């Protein structure tokens, strides 16, 4: 069985973070492992508390995983401070991890800040160079590039700017646009668009976590990056289209929607 490691924060309400990642990986019939960077007290209405792992404990988690069941792909989500970023980068380098997908989680769906101010620069310096692909949404791409994004041309310009300091691929997610859900994959100077329908639902909690985990799952199965992105977009569209309606705020996705379809 192929394996995927998620390195991210926990969401006690189950819609995002480690929980969304494990559901996504399992739905792809892969073996999921996790290294928890932080515990969060949150639900569909917001984030109400964060308790970070110590760097020492995070390192112990990563050592236990890599020394026993080596992952075929790694997804990185919420990493809230500099010390944790450096621990993760050190472990990925030491163990020569492969197929690394980094979702630069800076702000939650509800608008809560999830990363210390000084951590973004270290994320760019330490983790981005190790990643096969990073998956920023439009606000995150703006933060990484220093540009304002108002449309498709700006998405391309932002990806080009980010590529100036990063050799891997960049998937700029267009879900924050008003009328479309088109994503831009920028790799090796080439632009490729993945068109998607905008699904009318308020329940989008954990979409970024789910998409990046789906990409990692496809990479773990040996698919190339364009195919992995295509498959991941189809999966997340189905999870949104299932219109699970839980909670009083921005609810979670239906991660297991296709199990009945696939049998």
C-alpha angles and dihedrals in degrees: 000000000000118000138216128192120207118200106193149104125291122248109204091200091059100232103104141012122031093350094054090045094052092047091050095047092046091048086058088055093246131129112259125209128179142202109195116220095180144355114233131196102216146130137178092296100054151300114291103175144004127204111186125213115242115251089243094054093045089052090051091052092051093047091051092052101043095043093054115023110019111211122236089211137010128214119197119199132155113014109165107188145031098252093055092047091054092048091052094046091049093051094047091051095044094049095038093233117198138209095026116185115190122197104192096218108193104148131023124237087258092054100258116147109242103178133061115244094247094047098074094067092049090047088056093046100041111025106027094063090056095051127098089204138001121208111205121171117223097276090047092047088052090052093048096045102033089229132119114240118210101151148351095296090054091050089056092047091050092050091050091050092050090047089060089076101025129059099199131083124283124211109194106197114219098198091113091063115103103234108021143041097210118149127205121218112197114187131157091349093305125120122215125176125211109198120210138176120250105239114210103233134118090211104094102129109145099010094135093048091048096048095049091047091049090052090049090049092054092047089051088056090057099257120142121249100261091050091045091053092046093050092045092053091051090050095050092046089056092047090053094042091056085070100212106192113203132143135015098275137030099343130211131264128257098250095178097050095118100047091089090046095050096039 
